[in-house]
Amino acid sequence: MLITGGSHGVGRAVTLRFAQAGHPVILTYRGDPVQAQALACGIAQRQGRALALPLDIRDHTEIAAVFQKSAVVFGPIGVVVNTTGISCIAVPLTAVEPQEIETVIDTNILGTVLVSAQAVRHMALSAGGNGGVIINISAVPVRSKGMSLHVPQATSVGAVEALTRSLSDEVAPDGIRVVAVAPALEGHRECVGPTANRSCGAGVITAEDIADAVFFLASDQARAITGTILTVSG
């Protein structure tokens, strides 16, 4: 399992969910190596297998290197979970600095596309791979009423859903499924717990709820599901 942004927030919950089920995990990080290495060490201390690797998902050479090292350490990757994502603060689009908009778009869209492309190269049956699953993270508000004051992020989430649906058709003959999880969260995709959106359901969505949905979509129980965005709304 390869989880981008796997050391914090939703990514951390996904990492722990797979590790607890006995799967070896590669978790990538960019900002906090201490946190990432501590998570990997903690998994190892509980008899799990984990490797934390630095990765800028906007750099295709770094992505290729991570896939190569992952394959050497743990063997072929069967599941890739794209949890890395950033957001602007809640302000009108005209108040967001152009550089900040570029960073959001480059990370959330370009990064997800580049990681997905490398995953296909790695997994495709026609290239000697074993098939697999690519799982993206979306957001319910974008699909229902939009995300006012979060336009750059909303734009990127819409693109990720389009990627999910389009790529799923393209790679189905190569034994690859592409799906997404859409949590009912306010703000950016790392916003969970007390600030989670209570208007979409009876409960509060946690990172663990999202991780359980990701785990299901990665499992053989979801073998007939592709091109689908699974709503997790409480």
C-alpha positions, 0 to 999 in steps of 0.5 A: 500500500502506498499512501501519499500524505500518510503521516497526518490527518486522514492519511495517517488514519488510512496508514494505520487502518492498513497496517493494523490489518497486516498490510505493509505500507509506504507512507509519504510525507513532505513537511514533518519527517519526525512525525512520519518516521515516528509513525513508521517506527510505531507500526514496526513496534507493533509487528507491522511493516511500514516505510516513511519516504519524503515525496513532493507529489508535484515532481514526477522523478521523485514519484518514480523513485518512491515507487521503485524503492517501494517495490524493492522493499515490499514488492509490487504496490497493489493499492495507491491512496492519494490523500495529499491535499492543501487548501487556501484560507476561507476568503473570496477568490479575488483575495487569494494570492495567485501563487497560493492558487497555483500551489493548491492546483499544482498539489491537488490536481497535478500531484494526484494526476502524476501519482496516478499515472505512475501507479498505472505504469506500475500496476498495468497488466499490459506492462507486466503488473498485477493490477490494483486500485487507485483511491482518491479523496473528494469532498461532499460539499463540492458535489452538493452546494459547492464550496464558497470561499474555497474556490481553488480547493473546490476546483481541484476536488472537481478535477479529482472526481473527473480524473477518477471517472475518466481514468477508471474507464481507461485502465479497466482492461489493465486490471486497475480500479479507480475510485474515490471517497467523498467525506462530508467535511467543511473546509479542506480535506484534513478538517475532521473531528469537532469541526466536521460537517454535521449538516449532512448526517446524524453523526460527526465524520472522523478520519477513521470513518474515512479510512474504513471507507478507503479500506473497503474500496481497496478490498476484494469485496469492492472488486466490482466497484470502479469509477465511483465516488463513495459518499461518507456523510454520517 
